[in-house]
């Protein structure tokens, strides 16, 4: 990539991310279990009962009409529950999180042809992450995290296949998409990203070329959907998480609330008086928010300010590089919309939205793609300004203040949330 990004800034970004990872491990160490499902899974995978995990997942498979629970592959991510040491368990969980961020940042750097934008994304996404006290693939649900990693690898292979016109890479993308689907059916929604990515990155943007490139991933998704529907009809359970509801009002309300809940800082303002979000007032009071922000540890505040400073430096270098094309922004905005699309048409998620049970598991993907889109929009705005001009310096100063606010509030909010989870489940 031809850009002015130097090894000194690469090292600074890597060191800052290493500090963030260590801080994440340190903060999350007391919180091994983050919801009631974690408690059940921990008991099943503890090894105290031979075959307990197999029986547990087989029961889940029949109860919810999801065939992949019974497959051997689904058990693999839950091997982390066999780790007894709290620090190692927290480290394994952190590796899953930062792997997703790193792969997303790498994909963004490839699309923007700009290494600085990739580092900027990872730093901002890690620093601004406000962890909610509900089911979320950061402190729990390793299967969804592994599925997200498989999907990101599929997109990388697909991008390589489109750029080099190599069918082997396209088939590899289809195989990895197949792996992602074995960890959750919601990755079906992401199938649309493959043709959009082919349109963005391909030299030939004709409909025929886009469809030919996307054929392996689309075929895999179609085959998976056929098996999934057949199994669900055989084991019809009425599980509300897979029972469809085509209410336009309910679906739109669910999608809007679940997607907007991915906004950094949202969790700081939501009241979580109990594990059930519908209990108590919707918003925290001003004194409660002030108390949370005032309780931030000095180490967390210092890390937030340092992270914001490094991110601002990366933002300046990203702006000095090639401006990403408009289709890249379109691809990222489509990716933001996809994670909560299918769930919004189910009874469970429409009821969850009605009862303020948000954000839920899929909003994490919206968060990551949303930060990517923000980085691209930043580049398109700042890249048009003179590199040494006053307006760019003013814009960078404003960005620094915004990042300090996001990173600092994330540290304070996460500290508060982790203490709640420790009391509720640990």
N, C-alpha and C positions, 0 to 999 in steps of 0.2 A: 504494500500500500504506500503510495507516494504521498506522504504528508509530513509536516514539520514536527511530528511527535518524536521526542527524544527518549533515549534509554533512561535518563534521569527521571523523567515523569512516569515512565513505566514502572520504575523501581518505587517511586513515591506512592503510586496507586496500589502496587502490590503490597507494600508494607502497611498501608492504611487498611486494606482489606483483611490482611492477616490480623491486625489489631481488632477489627470488627468481628472477625470469626472467634477470636479468643474471648472477646467480651460477650458474644452470644452464648458460647459454651458456659462461661462463668455464670451468666444470668439465668440460663435455663436449666442448670444442673439440678436445682431442687425440684423441678417440675418434670417428673417422668411421665405422669399420666395427665392428660389434658381434657378428657371427657369420659363419659360412661362407656363408650365403645372401647377406649383404651384399657379400661379396667377389665372388661370381658376378654379382650385379646391377650392382655398380659397373663391372665389366668390360664387361657387355652394354650399359649405358647411357652409357658413356664417350664414345661417338661416334667411336671409332677405326675401327670397322667399319660401313659403311652397312647399315642394316637389321638390325644385330646384335641390337637389343632385340626386334624383332618375331620373329626366328627363335628367340631364347632363350625368349620367352614362349609361342610356339607349341609348342616342344618340351616345355615345362613342362605345357602344357595337355593334351597327349597322354599324357605320362608319369603325370600325376596324375588324369586324367579330369575336369578342371575347365574348363568351357568359357569361363569369364569371363577366364581368363588371356589368351585370344586377342582379346578385345575391345579396341577403342581406348581405352575409358574406363579400363581397368586400368593403362595406361601413365602416365596423367596424374600420380598422386602421386609416381611415381619420377623425375619431372623434377628433383626436388631433387638427384639424383645428378649432374646436369649443373653444379651449383654447385661451382666449384673452390676458392673461398676458404674456409678452415676456419671462420672466424668467421661468415660468412654462412650456410654450411651448418648450423652449430650453431644459429644464430638461427632458420632455417627449421624445424628440428626442434623447437625450443622453442615456436615459434608453434603448431605442430600440437598439442603437448601442452597448452599453456595454453588453447588454443581449446576443447579437450574439457572441461577443468576449468571454464572460464567458462560454457559452455553447460549443463553439468550443474548448476552453482551457480545459474544463472538459473532452470532448471526447478525446482529445489528451492525457491527463493524464491517462485515462482509457486504451487507446491503448498501451501507453508506460509503464504502471504500475509504474508511477512516477509522484507524485504530483508536484514536482518542474518544470517539463516540461510544465505543464498546466499553472501555474502562469507565467512562462517565456514567453509563447506565448502571453498571454493577455497583459502583460506589453509591450512587443516589438510591438505587433500589434497596441496597443493604442498609443504608443509613436512615432512610425515611420509612422503613417498614414498621407500622403500628400493629402489633399482634393482637387480634381480638380474643376474647375469652369464650369463644365458641369453636365448633369443629372447623379445623383449618389445617391444610397440609404444610404446616411449619413446625408445630409441636406434636403433630399426630398425622395419621394416615400416610405411612410410608409408601403404600402401594400406589397412591395417586402421585406422589412425588416421583417415584421410579417411572410411572407412566408418562409424566411430563418430560422427564429426561429422555425417554425413548422417542417421544414426539419431536423434541428439539433436535435430536440426532437425525431423525427422519428428514426434517426440514433442511438440515445441513447437507445430507446426502442428496436430497432432491435439488438443492441449489447448485451443487457441484455438477450433477447430471445435466441440468439445464444449461449451465455455463459452458460445459465441455462437450455437450451433445453425446454423453456416454450413457447407454441404456443400463449398464451394470449398476451405476449409481442410483438410477431411478428404481430399479428392482430392490436395491438395498433400502431405499426409502420406504417402499411398500412393506418390506419385511419388518422394519422398525415400527411402522404404523400399526402393523399387526400385533407387535409386542405391546405397544401402548394400549391398544384396545383390550388386551387380555388383562389389563389392570384396571380399566374402567371404561364403560360404554360412552361416557361423555366425550371421549376423544373422537367419536364419530363426527361431532360438530366441526372439528378442526380439519376434516377432510377438504372443506372448501378452501383452506389456506393453500393447498398445493396448486390448484389452477391459478389462484390469484398470484402466488409467488412465481409461477411460470410466466404469467403475463408481465410481472414486474421485471424479472431478471432475464428473460429470454430475448434473444436477438430477433426471433420470429414470434410476433405477438398475435398471429392469426388464430382463429378459434380452433382450427384443426391441430396446429402445433401445440397449443395449450392443452387440448384434450389428450393428445397422444402422450405427452410428457406425464400427464397426471394419471394415466390409465392404471398403472400398478397400484397406486394408493387408493384410487377410487374402487378398483376391483376388490381389493382386500376389504375395504369398508363395506361394500355391498355383500360380500360373502359372510362377513361377521354379522351384519344386521340380519341376514336370513337365519343363521343359526340362533342368534339371540331371540328373535321373535318366536321361532319354533319352540325353543326351550321354555319361554315365558308362557306359551299357550299350553304346553304340557303340564307345567307346574304353575297353574294360575293361582295366585295367592291374594290378589287384591291389595298388594303392598302399595301404599300411597306414594312412595318415592319413584315408582315406575308407572303408576296409573296415570294415563294422559287426561288432561283437562284442556279443552280448546276454548276456554273463556278468554276473549281478547282483553277484557279489562284486568282479569286476574293475572294473565301472562305478562302484560305490559307493566303492571305494578310490580310484579315479582322481578322482572328483568331490570327495570329501572333501579329499584332499591338494592338489589344484589350487586349491580354493576357500580352504582355510585358509592356503595359502601366500601369499595376498593380504594377510594380516594385517600391518599396519605393524610393522617390527622383526624379522619372520621371517628376512629375508635376512641380518641381522647374525649370526645363530647358525649358518647353514648353511655347511658347508665346501665351498669351491670351489678344489680344488687343481689342476684342469685344466678345459678347456672341457667335459669330459664329467663330469657330476656324480656318476656312480656310482664314480668313482675316489676312493679315500681314505675317511676317516671321515665319518660323516654330519654330526656337529656339530663346530664349532670348539671348541678347548679354552679354558678360562678365561683363560690368559695371552694367547692369540691375540686374544680379544675385548677384553681390557684394552689390548693394544697398538694395536688399531684405534681404540678410543675415545680413547686417549691421543694419537694422532697427528692429531687434528682441528685444522684451522687456526684461528687466533684469529678470523679474519673469519667463518668458518663458525659458530663457537660464538656469536659476537655476534649474527649474523643469526638463529640458532635461538632465542636468548633473547628478542630483540626480537620475532620472529614469534610466539612463545608469549604474550608480553605483549599484543600486539594481538589475537590470537585469543581470549584470555581476556576482553578487553574486549568483543569482538563477542559472545562467548557470554553475557555478562551482559545485553546488549541483546536478544539473541535470546530469552532466557528471559523478558524483560519483555513480549514481544509475544504475539500469539495462539498458543496451543498447537496444534500440528498435529493433525488428527484421526487416530484410529487407522488408518483405511483408507490413509492416506498411508504409514504405517510398513509396512503390509502390502504395498503396491505396491513399496516400496524393497527389502524382503526378498525378494520374488519376483524383482526385478531382480538381486539379488546371486546368486541361485541359477541364473539362466539361462545366463551366459556359458560355463560348463564342462559344461553338461548334454549337448549333442550330442557334443562331443569325447570325453566319458567313455565313450561307446558305440562307440568305434573301437579297433581293435587297437593303433594307435600310442600312444594316450594311456594305455591300460591298461598297456602295456609301459613307457612313460615313468614312470608312477607307481610301478610295481614297482621300477624302477631309480633312483628318486629324482630323476628329471629334472623338477624343478618349482621355481618356478612357470613356467608357459608363457604364451604370448601372451594368452590370454583372461582370465587372472587379473587383468589390469589393469582390465578392466571391473568385475569383482567388487570390486576395491579401491575404485574410485570410488563405486559404489553402496553399498558397505559404510560408507564415510565419511558418505555422505548419511544412511543409516539411523542412524548414531551421533549425528549432529547432531539428527535428529528425536527420538530417544530422550532426548537431553540436554534438549531443550526441554520434553518432556513431564514429565521429572522435576523440572527446575529451575523450570519455569513454575508449579508448584504451591506453591512456597515463597514466603514474604514477600519482596518486592523488597529490603528493607533489613535482613532478618533475619540472625541469626548463622549459621544452617544454610546459607543460600545463600552467605554469605561463605566459610564453611569449604569448601563444595563447589567454589567458584571457585578457592580456594587449591590444593585437590587437583588440579583440572583443569589449573591452571598448571604444576604439577610434572610431571604426566603429559605435557603438551605439550612441556615443556622436554626431557624424556627422549626423546620420540619425534623431535623436530626435531633434537636434538643427535646422537642415534644415526644418524639419516638422513644428516646431513652427513658423519659419520665413515665410515659404511658405504659411502656412494656414492663417497667419495674412494678407498676401498680397492678397490671394484668397478671403477671407471673405470681405475685403474692396472692391474688384472688384464687388462681388455679391451684396453688400450693395448699390453700385452706380447704378448697372444695374437694379435691381429688387425691391429695398426697398426704 
